[in-house]
Amino acid sequence: MAEFHGLAAQVSLVLAIGLGAWAVLLALTKRPLTPMLVGGLVWLVLLLVVTGLLGATSALAQTPPSDPLHIVYGLLAASVFPGAWAIARSQGQPRRTVIVLAVASVVELILVFRLFQTGG
C-alpha cells in the first residue's frame, strides 16, 4: 500500500508542477482561465484525495508518518484549490480568478514539496 501512496504522490508532484506553471503563465500573460486548466486542477485535487486515502490506509496498516505535520500538509494540500476556487469565483472577475488560482498553484506546489520532506 505504501508503494501506491508513494507513486500517487510522485504523479501529483509532476501534475502540480505542470499545472502551477500553466496557471502562472496565464496570469502573467493576462489570458483568461481555460477549461482545460480547471479540469487539470480538479484532477489534481482528486489525485491528492486518493493519495491521502492510500496514505491513511498505509498508516493504519503499517506505520504512521514519522512527522505528524505530514497529515496536516496533506489536508491543506487537498483543500487549497477548492478554497481558492470559492474565493475567486465569489468576486466575479475573470482576471482575479486567474491570479487567485496562480497563487494557489504556487502554494500547492510548496505544500506538495513539504509533503515529500515530511513523509519519511
Backbone bond lengths (Angstrom), bond angles and torsions (degrees), N, CA, C in turn:
res aa  C-N    CA-C-N  psi(-1)  N-CA   C-N-CA  omega(-1)  CA-C   N-CA-C  phi
1 M - - - 1.443 - - 1.542 111.03 -
2 A 1.314 116.32 -38.15 1.463 120.53 -179.88 1.536 111.10 -63.51
3 E 1.343 116.51 -32.22 1.460 119.53 179.13 1.527 110.99 -65.32
4 F 1.344 116.43 -41.01 1.464 120.08 178.98 1.524 110.90 -67.88
5 H 1.338 115.85 -36.96 1.465 120.15 176.63 1.530 110.03 -61.73
6 G 1.315 116.81 -44.53 1.463 121.05 179.17 1.514 112.40 -65.27
7 L 1.327 116.61 -41.31 1.463 120.47 178.92 1.525 111.42 -65.17
8 A 1.318 116.65 -45.06 1.465 120.17 178.42 1.529 110.81 -63.27
9 A 1.331 116.48 -35.27 1.465 120.34 177.93 1.526 110.71 -65.80
10 Q 1.320 117.11 -40.74 1.464 119.97 178.72 1.526 111.33 -65.45
11 V 1.321 116.57 -40.65 1.464 120.07 178.18 1.529 109.86 -64.78
12 S 1.331 116.82 -39.86 1.468 119.23 179.09 1.527 111.41 -66.25
13 L 1.322 117.48 -33.44 1.464 120.28 176.85 1.524 110.55 -64.56
14 V 1.312 117.08 -46.46 1.474 120.90 179.49 1.528 110.10 -62.84
15 L 1.325 116.55 -42.93 1.462 120.54 179.18 1.531 111.37 -65.13
16 A 1.321 117.10 -39.60 1.469 121.02 179.16 1.528 111.01 -65.37
17 I 1.315 116.93 -39.39 1.476 119.99 178.11 1.527 110.20 -63.95
18 G 1.320 117.03 -48.32 1.467 120.62 -178.82 1.517 112.84 -64.00
19 L 1.329 116.74 -46.50 1.457 119.79 -178.76 1.524 111.69 -70.00
20 G 1.328 116.26 -35.12 1.463 119.48 176.95 1.512 111.64 -63.18
21 A 1.330 116.44 -44.81 1.465 120.34 178.05 1.527 110.97 -62.54
22 W 1.315 116.07 -40.35 1.460 121.25 -179.92 1.536 110.40 -64.17
23 A 1.324 117.26 -46.00 1.461 120.89 -178.74 1.529 111.14 -65.03
24 V 1.328 117.17 -42.38 1.464 120.31 179.04 1.524 110.26 -65.36
25 L 1.336 117.15 -39.79 1.460 120.77 177.91 1.527 111.49 -61.94
26 L 1.329 116.47 -42.39 1.468 119.63 177.31 1.524 110.92 -62.61
27 A 1.329 116.57 -41.15 1.465 119.86 -179.22 1.526 111.10 -66.93
28 L 1.329 116.86 -42.80 1.463 120.23 -178.14 1.527 113.02 -68.56
29 T 1.327 116.69 -33.74 1.462 120.47 -179.55 1.527 112.64 -91.22
30 K 1.332 116.20 2.73 1.468 122.99 177.33 1.518 112.37 59.06
31 R 1.307 115.19 38.98 1.467 120.28 177.53 1.523 109.31 -95.17
32 P 1.332 116.71 157.83 1.469 119.34 -179.54 1.533 111.55 -75.81
33 L 1.300 114.19 163.02 1.455 121.35 177.68 1.521 109.51 -66.56
34 T 1.328 117.09 134.79 1.459 120.72 179.90 1.527 110.21 -102.55
35 P 1.326 117.10 146.82 1.464 120.01 177.86 1.535 112.45 -60.83
36 M 1.322 116.96 -30.20 1.466 118.97 179.37 1.527 111.06 -67.19
37 L 1.321 118.10 -37.78 1.456 120.61 176.81 1.520 110.53 -66.07
38 V 1.318 117.07 -43.43 1.462 119.99 178.19 1.523 110.06 -61.01
39 G 1.320 116.91 -42.64 1.463 120.36 177.58 1.518 111.78 -62.56
40 G 1.327 116.78 -40.80 1.458 120.33 177.47 1.516 112.05 -63.29
41 L 1.321 116.53 -39.48 1.468 120.02 178.33 1.528 111.19 -66.62
42 V 1.324 116.61 -36.98 1.473 119.97 175.81 1.522 110.07 -63.25
43 W 1.324 117.05 -43.75 1.465 120.32 178.26 1.525 111.21 -62.95
44 L 1.319 117.18 -37.63 1.467 120.57 178.18 1.524 110.54 -64.34
45 V 1.312 117.65 -43.37 1.467 120.39 178.76 1.530 110.05 -63.05
46 L 1.325 116.24 -44.73 1.471 119.48 178.52 1.529 111.12 -61.51
47 L 1.323 116.95 -41.38 1.462 120.66 179.15 1.528 110.75 -65.07
48 L 1.328 117.02 -39.41 1.463 119.56 177.94 1.529 111.76 -65.55
49 V 1.319 116.93 -37.38 1.471 120.29 177.70 1.528 110.13 -66.25
50 V 1.322 117.03 -45.01 1.469 120.69 177.90 1.528 110.52 -62.68
51 T 1.337 116.78 -41.39 1.465 120.82 177.80 1.523 110.34 -61.74
52 G 1.321 116.44 -40.84 1.460 120.52 177.68 1.518 112.26 -64.80
53 L 1.318 117.01 -40.62 1.464 119.90 177.53 1.524 111.50 -65.65
54 L 1.318 116.43 -40.12 1.465 119.74 175.54 1.525 110.90 -63.78
55 G 1.322 116.31 -40.42 1.460 120.21 178.24 1.516 112.14 -65.93
56 A 1.330 116.98 -40.52 1.467 120.12 178.38 1.521 110.88 -64.93
57 T 1.322 116.40 -40.75 1.465 120.40 177.41 1.522 110.27 -64.30
58 S 1.302 116.19 -42.71 1.461 120.57 178.60 1.523 111.16 -64.72
59 A 1.330 116.97 -40.07 1.464 120.61 -179.93 1.525 111.35 -66.54
60 L 1.311 116.89 -37.05 1.463 120.02 179.35 1.523 111.82 -73.85
61 A 1.321 116.58 -36.49 1.467 120.42 -177.39 1.524 112.42 -81.32
62 Q 1.325 117.17 -32.79 1.465 120.29 -175.77 1.520 109.66 -119.51
63 T 1.301 117.13 -107.01 1.463 120.54 -179.41 1.526 109.90 -125.08
64 P 1.328 117.08 144.22 1.463 119.22 177.55 1.526 110.86 -71.67
65 P 1.330 117.80 166.79 1.466 119.36 178.91 1.528 110.48 -63.24
66 S 1.320 115.58 151.44 1.462 120.05 -177.02 1.526 112.03 -67.78
67 D 1.309 117.79 -28.40 1.459 121.95 179.89 1.533 109.10 -115.39
68 P 1.333 118.28 119.26 1.471 120.12 -179.44 1.537 113.58 -61.84
69 L 1.332 117.53 -20.03 1.463 119.78 176.94 1.524 112.20 -63.21
70 H 1.325 116.61 -20.61 1.464 120.97 178.44 1.535 109.86 -57.73
71 I 1.306 116.89 -40.22 1.468 121.52 -179.83 1.532 109.99 -68.68
72 V 1.321 116.33 -42.69 1.467 120.30 179.59 1.526 110.43 -63.07
73 Y 1.330 116.90 -45.54 1.459 120.40 178.45 1.529 111.10 -61.69
74 G 1.312 117.26 -38.18 1.458 120.54 178.56 1.518 112.42 -63.84
75 L 1.321 116.42 -43.36 1.465 120.07 178.04 1.525 111.02 -64.98
76 L 1.324 116.63 -41.19 1.461 120.09 177.75 1.529 111.33 -65.09
77 A 1.330 116.61 -42.04 1.468 120.33 -179.09 1.520 111.10 -62.03
78 A 1.329 116.96 -37.53 1.466 119.93 -179.40 1.524 112.20 -73.93
79 S 1.327 117.66 -18.82 1.465 119.50 -176.60 1.526 114.41 -106.16
80 V 1.314 118.75 -4.03 1.476 120.71 -177.43 1.529 111.51 -62.53
81 F 1.317 118.22 -52.81 1.466 119.69 -174.91 1.527 113.29 -71.26
82 P 1.340 119.82 -40.52 1.469 116.72 174.30 1.532 112.30 -59.55
83 G 1.333 117.17 -39.82 1.459 119.96 177.77 1.518 112.36 -66.73
84 A 1.331 116.18 -43.88 1.467 120.29 179.14 1.522 110.95 -63.74
85 W 1.317 116.55 -39.39 1.461 120.39 179.66 1.530 109.84 -64.04
86 A 1.323 117.35 -42.88 1.464 120.54 179.19 1.528 110.98 -63.18
87 I 1.324 116.71 -41.73 1.469 120.66 179.13 1.532 110.44 -66.70
88 A 1.320 116.68 -46.22 1.462 120.71 -175.46 1.527 111.96 -67.70
89 R 1.296 117.06 -41.63 1.457 119.90 -176.03 1.525 112.17 -74.69
90 S 1.327 117.83 -22.99 1.461 119.68 179.40 1.530 111.17 -70.88
91 Q 1.322 117.25 -22.27 1.465 121.59 -179.55 1.528 112.16 -76.87
92 G 1.323 117.43 -31.18 1.457 121.06 179.31 1.520 114.47 74.05
93 Q 1.327 117.26 17.43 1.462 120.72 179.05 1.525 108.65 -115.89
94 P 1.335 118.23 114.62 1.466 120.97 -176.14 1.529 113.58 -57.71
95 R 1.299 117.30 -38.08 1.477 120.57 -179.11 1.529 110.44 -64.82
96 R 1.314 116.36 -42.55 1.457 120.82 179.56 1.534 110.55 -66.36
97 T 1.325 117.18 -34.49 1.462 120.89 178.06 1.523 110.65 -59.60
98 V 1.332 116.90 -44.55 1.465 121.16 179.86 1.528 110.31 -64.27
99 I 1.319 117.22 -42.54 1.464 120.36 -179.21 1.518 111.15 -65.65
100 V 1.334 117.22 -43.98 1.470 120.68 179.57 1.526 110.18 -62.48
101 L 1.322 117.48 -42.65 1.467 119.88 179.83 1.527 111.34 -69.51
102 A 1.320 118.45 -31.78 1.472 120.69 176.48 1.529 110.01 -66.92
103 V 1.320 117.05 -44.21 1.466 120.43 177.17 1.529 110.50 -63.84
104 A 1.324 115.94 -41.77 1.472 120.00 177.96 1.528 110.78 -62.91
105 S 1.324 117.32 -34.64 1.469 120.67 178.29 1.520 111.33 -64.96
106 V 1.328 116.80 -39.45 1.463 120.07 177.57 1.529 110.29 -67.14
107 V 1.334 116.86 -42.83 1.465 120.85 177.33 1.528 109.86 -61.64
108 E 1.317 116.53 -42.37 1.469 121.35 179.25 1.523 111.21 -60.79
109 L 1.300 115.81 -43.22 1.462 120.06 179.67 1.526 110.98 -62.87
110 I 1.321 116.90 -41.68 1.465 120.49 176.91 1.530 110.63 -62.22
111 L 1.323 116.40 -42.53 1.464 119.42 179.51 1.530 111.91 -64.90
112 V 1.320 116.73 -39.84 1.469 119.13 179.32 1.528 110.20 -66.00
113 F 1.327 117.44 -40.08 1.470 119.40 175.31 1.528 111.01 -61.64
114 R 1.327 116.97 -42.21 1.466 120.13 178.49 1.530 110.96 -65.10
115 L 1.319 116.90 -33.27 1.466 119.38 176.02 1.518 111.07 -61.95
116 F 1.322 116.62 -40.17 1.461 119.44 177.89 1.528 111.19 -67.45
117 Q 1.323 117.42 -34.49 1.460 120.18 -178.85 1.523 112.01 -73.24
118 T 1.324 117.51 -31.77 1.470 119.77 -176.81 1.524 113.02 -97.65
119 G 1.319 117.63 -3.34 1.464 120.86 -174.12 1.514 114.80 -70.81
120 G 1.286 118.70 -26.72 1.458 125.89 177.62 1.446 114.12 26.06
